[in-house]
Amino acid sequence: MTNIDLHERPELTVDKAAERVGVLLVNLGTPDSADARGVRVYLREFLSDKRVIENQGLFWKLVLNGIILNTRPRRKAKDYLKIWNTELNESPLKTITRNQSDKLAAGLADHAHVTVDWAMRYGNPSIRSRIAALTAQGCERILVVPLYPQYSAATSATVCDEVFNVLAKMRAQPTLRVTPPYYVEPDYINALAVSIESHIATLDYVPELVVASFHGMPQKYIDKGDPYQAQCIATTEALRQRMGSDAPRLLLTFQSRFGFDQWPKPYTDKTIEQLAKDGVKRIAVVMPGFSADCLETLEEIAQENCEIFLHNGGEKFSAIPCLNDSDPGMDVIRGLVLRELQGWI
C-alpha cells in the first residue's frame, strides 16, 4: 500500500499573463446629440434613477413626463450647442473620457494582458455594452473606475448599481473590483494645485481669490448620511494646505441646483454675484469634483457664472480647466488603477 502524505500538495502555478484583466473607466454621461430629442432621452434616463431622484413616486413621474421632459430639453440643447465638439459630433465629456481611456491604455502597455475601456453611466457607450465587450475579450476580472473624486450615492453608487444589474443577468460573471473615492489622495491634491498654479501663471492678472465649485446635491440626501459634502470640504482643506499661505484664498461653493429642495450652501452663482457686488474684481474658478470638463464646467461656470460676475461689477474671470487627460490628471488615474490592480497584475 502506498503511503500518502496529506500535507504534501503539488505547487500550483498561475500564469497571470494568461488571465485577461479589464479596466473600465466610467463617467456620468451625455446626450448622443445636441438637440432636444437627444437631451430628452438622456434626461429621462438620468432623472429616472432613484439614486438621483430618490422619490420616484407618481407625483415625480407626472412632473418629469408632463413638464420637465417637455420644456427642459430644448433649453439644455442650446447650452450643449455652445460647447459641442462639432468635429466629432459629441460632447467634450465623451471626447475627454475616450482620451483618458486611450492614454491609460498606453500607460499600462507594459501589462499586455490588461484591456482598458470606458463607459457612461447614462447614455452611450453604456456600462452594459462595455462589460460585454470586455468579457468577450476574455476578461475574467474587471476593475471599475468611477471617475468621481468624491463619493456620492448619486454618482459612485449608481455606477455600482448598474454594474451589479448587468452582472445579475450573467451566468458566467467576471470577478469585480471598484476603485474607492480619491478625494484626499496626495497625487490628486497635487495635480489640482499644479493645475491652478499653471493656469494662473498664464493669466494677465492675479486672482484675488479662487472659488472651488463642486456639484451640489439635495441637502436631505446629506442629512440621511451621504458623505459627499464632507469629502468636498476635506478636498478643499487639503488643497488649501498644499497651496500654502502665499496662494490666493480658496472659497468652497456648490453649483448646479435643480428643483425646489435646499442644497448645500454657499451656492456658486450667488457667491460669485455677491463677490462682484462687494468689490472683488478678479477671480478664478476651479471645479475639483469634475474629472473631465462638461456642460457644468464649460457652460455653467465658464459662461453663465462669468457673465454673472462681469454683470455685477467684476472685471476679470477665468475658469480653470479640469484635470482631463493632462499628464497630472492621468498620473492620478494611473496611480489609482495600479494600486487597485495589485494581486491581479
C-alpha positions in Angstrom: 0.0 0.0 0.0 1.3 3.4 -0.9 1.8 5.9 1.9 0.3 9.3 1.0 1.4 12.4 3.0 -1.7 14.6 3.1 0.4 17.6 4.0 2.3 17.4 0.7 0.5 19.3 -2.1 1.5 19.9 -5.6 2.6 23.5 -6.2 0.0 25.4 -8.3 1.4 28.0 -10.7 -0.9 30.6 -12.2 0.2 32.4 -15.3 -1.1 35.9 -14.7 -0.2 36.9 -18.2 -2.8 34.5 -19.5 -5.6 35.9 -17.4 -7.0 39.0 -19.1 -8.0 41.9 -16.8 -10.3 44.6 -17.8 -10.3 48.2 -16.5 -13.5 50.2 -17.1 -13.5 54.0 -16.7 -17.0 55.3 -16.0 -18.2 58.9 -16.1 -21.6 60.4 -15.6 -22.9 60.6 -19.2 -24.0 62.8 -22.0 -26.7 63.1 -24.7 -25.9 61.5 -28.0 -26.8 64.7 -29.9 -27.1 68.4 -29.1 -30.8 68.7 -29.9 -34.0 68.4 -27.9 -34.5 64.7 -28.7 -31.0 63.7 -27.6 -31.2 65.7 -24.4 -34.7 64.3 -23.7 -33.5 60.7 -24.0 -30.6 61.5 -21.7 -32.6 63.3 -19.1 -35.3 60.6 -19.0 -32.7 58.0 -18.1 -30.8 60.3 -15.7 -33.8 61.6 -13.8 -35.5 58.2 -13.6 -32.6 56.9 -11.5 -33.8 56.5 -7.9 -30.3 57.4 -6.7 -30.6 60.8 -8.4 -34.2 61.5 -7.6 -35.0 59.3 -4.6 -38.7 59.8 -4.6 -39.8 58.2 -7.9 -43.5 58.3 -6.9 -46.5 59.2 -9.1 -46.1 62.9 -8.5 -42.5 62.9 -9.7 -43.4 60.9 -12.7 -46.1 63.4 -13.6 -43.7 66.3 -13.2 -40.9 64.5 -15.2 -43.0 63.4 -18.1 -45.5 66.2 -18.1 -43.3 69.2 -17.5 -39.5 68.6 -17.4 -39.2 66.4 -20.5 -41.4 68.8 -22.4 -39.6 72.0 -21.6 -36.0 71.4 -20.3 -34.6 69.5 -23.3 -35.0 72.5 -25.7 -33.2 74.8 -23.2 -30.4 72.5 -22.4 -29.8 71.6 -26.0 -28.9 75.2 -26.7 -26.4 75.0 -23.8 -24.9 71.9 -25.2 -24.5 73.5 -28.6 -22.3 76.2 -27.0 -19.7 73.6 -26.0 -20.3 70.8 -28.5 -17.4 69.1 -30.2 -18.6 69.6 -33.7 -15.7 67.9 -35.3 -16.6 64.5 -33.7 -20.3 65.4 -33.1 -20.1 64.6 -29.4 -19.9 66.4 -26.1 -16.5 67.3 -24.7 -17.1 64.8 -21.8 -17.2 61.9 -24.2 -14.1 63.2 -26.1 -12.1 63.6 -22.9 -13.2 60.3 -21.3 -12.2 58.4 -24.5 -8.8 60.2 -24.4 -8.4 59.3 -20.7 -9.0 55.6 -21.7 -6.6 55.7 -24.6 -3.9 57.3 -22.5 -4.4 54.9 -19.6 -4.1 52.0 -22.0 -0.8 53.5 -23.3 0.4 54.0 -19.7 -0.3 50.3 -18.9 1.3 49.0 -22.1 3.8 47.0 -20.1 0.9 44.9 -18.9 -0.1 43.2 -22.1 -3.0 41.3 -20.5 -4.8 44.4 -19.3 -7.6 45.9 -21.5 -8.8 49.4 -20.9 -12.3 50.6 -21.9 -14.7 53.4 -21.0 -18.4 53.9 -20.5 -21.1 56.4 -19.4 -23.5 55.7 -16.6 -26.2 57.4 -18.7 -26.2 57.4 -22.4 -23.6 55.8 -24.6 -21.4 53.8 -24.6 -23.4 52.0 -21.9 -21.9 50.1 -19.0 -23.7 47.0 -20.2 -22.2 47.2 -23.7 -18.6 47.7 -22.4 -18.8 44.9 -19.8 -20.0 42.7 -22.6 -17.1 43.8 -24.8 -14.5 43.2 -22.0 -15.8 39.7 -21.2 -16.0 38.9 -24.9 -12.2 39.6 -25.0 -11.7 37.1 -22.2 -11.5 39.5 -19.2 -12.4 37.3 -16.2 -11.6 40.2 -13.8 -12.7 43.7 -14.2 -11.7 46.8 -12.2 -14.5 49.5 -12.4 -13.2 53.1 -12.0 -15.9 55.7 -11.2 -14.3 58.9 -12.3 -15.6 60.8 -9.3 -13.0 62.0 -6.7 -15.7 62.4 -4.0 -18.2 59.6 -3.3 -21.9 60.2 -3.6 -24.8 57.8 -3.8 -26.0 59.8 -6.9 -22.7 59.2 -8.7 -20.3 56.5 -7.5 -23.1 54.3 -6.0 -25.3 54.4 -9.1 -22.3 53.2 -11.2 -22.1 50.2 -8.9 -25.8 49.7 -9.1 -25.7 49.5 -12.9 -22.6 47.2 -12.9 -24.3 44.8 -10.5 -27.5 45.0 -12.5 -25.5 43.9 -15.6 -23.8 41.1 -13.6 -27.1 39.9 -12.2 -28.1 38.8 -15.7 -24.8 37.0 -16.4 -24.3 33.3 -15.8 -20.5 33.5 -16.0 -19.7 36.6 -14.0 -16.3 38.3 -14.0 -14.6 38.9 -10.7 -15.2 42.6 -9.8 -13.3 45.3 -8.0 -14.3 49.0 -7.7 -11.9 51.8 -7.0 -12.6 53.9 -3.9 -13.1 57.7 -3.9 -9.8 59.6 -4.1 -10.8 63.0 -2.6 -7.6 63.4 -0.5 -5.2 61.2 -2.4 -1.8 63.2 -2.5 -1.5 62.7 -6.3 -4.9 64.2 -6.8 -4.4 67.1 -4.5 -1.0 67.8 -6.0 -2.5 67.7 -9.6 -5.2 70.1 -8.6 -2.6 72.5 -7.1 -0.4 72.3 -10.2 -3.3 72.9 -12.5 -4.3 76.0 -10.5 -0.8 77.4 -10.3 -0.1 76.7 -14.0 -3.3 78.3 -15.1 -2.9 81.4 -13.0 0.6 81.8 -14.5 -1.0 82.2 -17.9 -3.3 85.0 -16.9 -2.6 88.7 -17.2 -3.8 89.2 -13.7 -3.5 87.7 -10.2 -6.9 86.5 -8.8 -7.9 88.0 -5.5 -9.3 84.6 -4.7 -10.1 81.2 -6.2 -13.6 79.7 -6.0 -13.6 75.9 -5.7 -17.0 75.0 -7.1 -18.4 71.4 -6.5 -21.6 70.0 -8.0 -24.3 70.2 -5.3 -27.0 67.7 -4.3 -30.1 67.9 -2.2 -29.3 68.7 1.4 -31.7 66.0 2.6 -29.5 63.3 0.9 -26.6 64.6 3.0 -28.7 64.7 6.1 -29.5 61.0 5.5 -25.8 60.1 5.6 -24.3 60.8 2.2 -20.6 61.7 2.8 -20.3 63.8 -0.3 -20.3 67.3 1.3 -17.8 66.2 4.0 -15.5 64.9 1.3 -15.7 68.1 -0.7 -14.7 70.0 2.4 -11.8 67.6 3.0 -10.6 68.1 -0.6 -10.8 71.9 -0.3 -8.9 71.8 3.0 -6.2 69.5 1.7 -5.9 71.7 -1.4 -5.7 74.8 0.8 -2.8 73.3 2.8 -1.0 72.1 -0.4 -1.1 75.6 -2.0 0.1 77.3 1.1 -0.4 80.8 2.6 1.0 82.6 -0.4 -1.7 81.3 -2.8 -4.9 83.2 -3.4 -7.7 82.5 -0.9 -9.7 79.4 -1.7 -13.5 79.6 -1.3 -15.7 76.5 -1.3 -19.1 76.6 -3.1 -21.7 74.3 -4.6 -23.3 74.6 -8.1 -25.9 73.2 -10.4 -29.0 73.4 -8.2 -32.1 71.7 -9.6 -35.7 71.7 -8.2 -37.0 73.3 -5.1 -35.1 71.5 -2.3 -32.4 73.1 -0.3 -28.9 72.2 -1.5 -25.6 72.7 0.4 -24.5 76.3 0.7 -22.9 78.6 -0.2 -24.2 78.5 -3.8 -21.7 79.2 -6.5 -23.8 81.6 -8.6 -25.0 83.6 -5.6 -21.4 83.7 -4.1 -19.9 84.9 -7.4 -22.6 87.6 -7.7 -22.0 88.8 -4.2 -18.3 88.9 -4.6 -18.6 91.2 -7.5 -21.1 93.4 -5.7 -18.7 93.5 -2.7 -15.9 94.9 -4.9 -13.9 91.9 -5.8 -12.6 92.5 -9.4 -10.5 89.4 -10.3 -11.3 85.8 -9.6 -10.7 82.3 -11.0 -12.9 79.2 -10.5 -11.7 75.6 -10.2 -14.0 72.6 -10.3 -12.3 69.9 -8.2 -15.2 67.4 -8.3 -15.2 67.0 -12.0 -12.6 64.7 -13.6 -13.4 66.0 -17.1 -14.8 69.2 -18.5 -18.5 69.0 -19.3 -21.6 71.1 -19.5 -21.4 72.1 -15.9 -17.9 73.4 -16.2 -17.7 74.7 -19.8 -21.1 76.3 -20.0 -22.5 76.8 -16.4 -19.2 78.1 -14.9 -17.1 79.4 -17.8 -20.0 81.2 -19.5 -23.0 81.7 -17.2 -21.1 82.5 -14.0 -18.6 84.5 -15.9 -21.5 86.7 -17.1 -22.9 86.9 -13.6 -19.6 88.2 -12.3 -19.0 90.7 -15.0 -22.6 91.9 -15.0 -22.3 92.7 -11.3 -19.1 94.7 -11.4 -16.3 92.1 -11.7 -13.6 92.7 -14.2 -11.5 89.5 -14.7 -12.9 85.9 -14.6 -11.3 82.7 -15.6 -12.4 79.1 -15.4 -9.6 76.7 -14.7 -9.8 73.5 -16.8 -10.5 70.2 -15.1 -7.6 67.7 -14.9 -9.0 66.0 -18.0 -6.4 63.9 -19.8 -3.5 66.2 -18.8 -0.3 64.5 -17.6 -1.0 65.3 -13.9 -4.6 64.1 -14.4 -3.5 60.9 -16.0 -1.0 60.3 -13.2 -3.9 60.4 -10.8 -5.9 57.8 -12.7 -3.0 55.5 -13.5 -1.7 55.5 -9.9 -5.2 54.7 -8.6 -5.6 51.9 -11.1 -2.2 50.3 -10.5 -2.8 50.4 -6.8 -6.2 48.7 -7.1 -4.9 46.1 -9.6 -2.3 44.8 -7.1 -2.5 41.0 -7.0 -4.1 40.9 -10.4 -1.1 42.1 -12.4 
